[in-house]
Amino acid sequence: MTRTWSTVPADEERYRPLYARVLGLRFVNPGGVLCFLFFEGAVALAVLLALAELVTWWAVLVLPAAVAAMVKLNDMVAEIVIRTAAQVPEQERDRFRRQMEPVVGRASVPSTARALPGVALAGEPTQRAARPADPPGEGERRPDLYR
């Protein structure tokens, strides 16, 4: 069986964990620790659940098989996604890259721009004048309400 879409080179296939080789994973490439957690972790969890009498002893066989089925299903979905992405024309990929590119530059600000009320622009006095809605004597400083 030729694996033209495989992401793991053929000479490195023998160094992959046994779990990944037995399942025939081509696109998901779990390491040794993750394969240990997938298989031995599922067996240990099933044994603990069986000892606690929460499940029957069949769970020791069924739970690792269910985890393996989910890992294989994830590999098959990854294959479909990669093949679909490979079929997108180059023009569409370039358009997508341009849309996702961040724009870096300077924003032009008109010289007649006015600041918010109470914020001084360069060249203006820094003291805030009292607004008509402010009571007399409170234009300079507002009392701290959250002490």
C-alpha positions, 0 to 999 in steps of 0.5 A: 500500500503506497502512502502518498499523502502520509506526513511521516517519511517511510524511513522514519515509520519504524521509529513511530510508537507501536500504537500509531503504527497499529492504527495506521495513522497517517496524518495525526502523529502522536508521540510516545507519551501521548500513545501511552496515555491513549492506550495504557491510560484508557486501560488504567481508567477502565480498571479503576472504573471496574474496581469501583464497580461503576462499569462491568469488566468488559469496559477494560476491553471496550474503553481502549477500543473506543479511544482507538476508534476516536483517534483513527476517526480524527486521523481520517478527518485530518486527511479529508481536511488536508485533501480538501485544502490541497484542491483550493486553487492557488489564486484563492489561497493568495486572496485569502493570504492578502485578506489575513495580512495585517496592515501596518502603517500610520493613520492620517488624522486631520489637523482640525480634529477636536479632542474629547471634552476635558482632554486638551490638545497640543498647544491648548491650556491643560486646565479644564474649563467647567462645562455648563452642566457642571455645578460651579466649583466642580469643573476643575476636579470631580470628587472621588466617589469610591473611597 
